[in-house]
Amino acid sequence: MNEDKLELFYEPINLGTNKTDIVFYKNIDLLLTAFFADTVIQGIDGKPVIISNKKQRRVFVTDTNVAKLPQFKTFISTINLKEHSLIILPAGEKNKTIENVLAIAKTALEDGHMRNSVFTGIGGGVICDMTAFAASIFKRGAKLELVPTTLLAMVDAAIGGKTGCDFDNWKNMLGTFFPAQKLYDCPDFVQSLSEEEYRSGLGEVVKTGMLYAPKLFQIMSDEKQKVLSRDPETVYEIIKRCSLAKANIVQRDLMEKGPRMELNLGHTFGHAYESLAGLGKIPHGDAVAWGLGRTVELSVVLGYCQNDYKNDVFACLNNYGWSTAPIPPELAQDSADSLIQIMHKDKKNSGEKIRCILQKELNMTIIEEIADSDIRAVL
């Protein structure tokens, strides 16, 4: 049924949160049948034990975009709504709210679900984050499985246990750490994405390549045609390499107390861009891509990296149409102070300065507290 499987292990936060299986499925139909398929595990005597998933109650959460997919329409018709719950939320970043997180929890409570029910998020980063947040607070922690349906969610958002929602126009200001027990990955979903959604995911792919995966950065730099045409083998390789890279860092630092902070490369700038433009107006990956450009520019200004590396990054970003300008075209040219003000609200900061993830060169990253004047110099 599946093509491949990864396993992540980390210190448990709650019962069942010490391990995540990432299972890759050949097509969407096989994936959707897996929810109620029997699971075979090895018993303590070494003999196979069959666990029936048919009686496992689930809280399915998705959005209006996924609900329109032909395969999902068929799947919805098979759900026994006397046993399981189905919540279809409006799509988009603007709907990533605490009200929708509570709506998930309210439905689960009204339908009589217990802590052993499986909250199952099927969608992009917004749905995965909110479903995970709801699961983490429902009766102090229910079971959680995720089905990322966007490239961004497959390569980043669904992996690693971060949950949350936006609050008062601040990006991901409420949330918890709560890893899913299982991720169902199916690269076929990528073929149904809009150009905007697909390119947004590629922004996180470039970030991962810059941080940990030279081969991934090379693919993005040299294989533009295969990437943009969504060549199935190339898409699968991108997802697999990103999953391995993020799994490695998350296992070392689930709670983001040290090296996991590196994953915020480009995000301090990018989140400020998203907030100033209005959450949901700029695709997350596009904002991150702009932030990557500002990050390497700042690294050059501070003497950490050479222009050669900056030029390589800029060439890759420009190749996919991302802005490398000091101020993005959607913002007013006098936005520097406003961006800096928002950056001070970033949850990663610990003092008066702004914590930035910088680079010396490909796969060589440092974390520094940066003064406003230095940040203003690249805006």
CORRAPE-V471797 format. One record per backbone hydrogen bond with DSSP energy under -0.5 kcal/mol. CO is the residue of the C=O (numbers start at 1). NH is the residue of the N-H. If there is no record, write none. Layout:
CO_NH, CO_NH
//
This chain:
1_26, 4_24, 6_22, 8_20, 14_17, 18_10, 20_8, 20_22, 21_23, 21_183, 22_6, 23_185, 24_3, 24_4, 27_31, 28_32, 29_33, 30_34, 31_34, 32_35, 33_36, 34_37, 39_41, 39_51, 41_43, 41_49, 43_46, 47_43, 49_41, 49_51, 50_52, 51_39, 51_53, 53_56, 55_57, 57_118, 58_60, 58_85, 59_120, 60_87, 61_122, 62_89, 63_67, 64_68, 65_68, 66_69, 69_73, 70_74, 71_75, 72_76, 73_77, 74_78, 75_78, 75_79, 76_79, 79_81, 80_83, 80_84, 85_60, 87_62, 87_89, 89_64, 92_95, 93_96, 95_97, 96_166, 97_101, 98_102, 99_103, 100_104, 101_105, 102_106, 103_107, 104_108, 105_109, 106_110, 107_111, 108_113, 109_112, 114_117, 115_143, 117_119, 117_143, 118_59, 118_120, 119_121, 119_145, 120_61, 120_122, 121_123, 121_147, 123_149, 124_128, 125_129, 126_130, 127_131, 128_132, 129_133, 129_164, 130_134, 131_135, 132_136, 133_137, 134_138, 135_142, 137_139, 137_140, 138_141, 143_119, 144_181, 144_182, 145_121, 146_184, 147_123, 150_154, 151_155, 152_156, 152_157, 153_158, 156_159, 161_178, 165_174, 167_170, 170_167, 170_173, 174_165, 176_163, 176_178, 181_21, 182_146, 183_23, 183_185, 185_25, 186_189, 187_190, 187_191, 188_191, 189_192, 190_193, 194_198, 195_199, 196_200, 197_201, 198_202, 199_203, 200_203, 200_204, 201_204, 201_205, 202_206, 203_207, 204_208, 205_209, 206_210, 207_211, 208_212, 208_213, 209_213, 210_363, 213_217, 214_218, 215_219, 216_220, 217_221, 218_222, 219_223, 223_227, 224_228, 225_229, 226_231, 227_230, 231_235, 232_236, 233_237, 234_238, 235_239, 236_240, 237_241, 238_242, 239_243, 240_244, 241_245, 242_246, 243_247, 244_248, 245_249, 246_250, 247_251, 248_252, 249_253, 253_256, 258_261, 259_262, 260_263, 261_264, 262_265, 264_267, 264_268, 266_270, 267_271, 268_272, 269_273, 270_274, 271_275, 272_276, 273_277, 274_278, 278_281, 283_287, 284_288, 285_289, 286_290, 287_291, 288_292, 289_293, 290_294, 291_295, 292_296, 293_297, 294_298, 295_299, 296_300, 297_301, 298_302, 299_304, 299_305, 300_303, 306_309, 306_310, 307_311, 308_312, 309_313, 310_314, 311_315, 312_316, 313_317, 314_318, 315_319, 316_320, 317_320, 317_322, 318_321, 328_331, 332_335, 335_339, 336_340, 337_341, 338_342, 339_343, 340_344, 342_345, 343_346, 346_349, 353_351, 353_355, 354_356, 354_370, 356_358, 356_368, 358_366, 360_306, 361_364, 364_360, 364_361, 366_358, 368_356, 368_370, 370_354, 371_374, 371_375, 372_376, 373_377, 375_378, 376_379
//
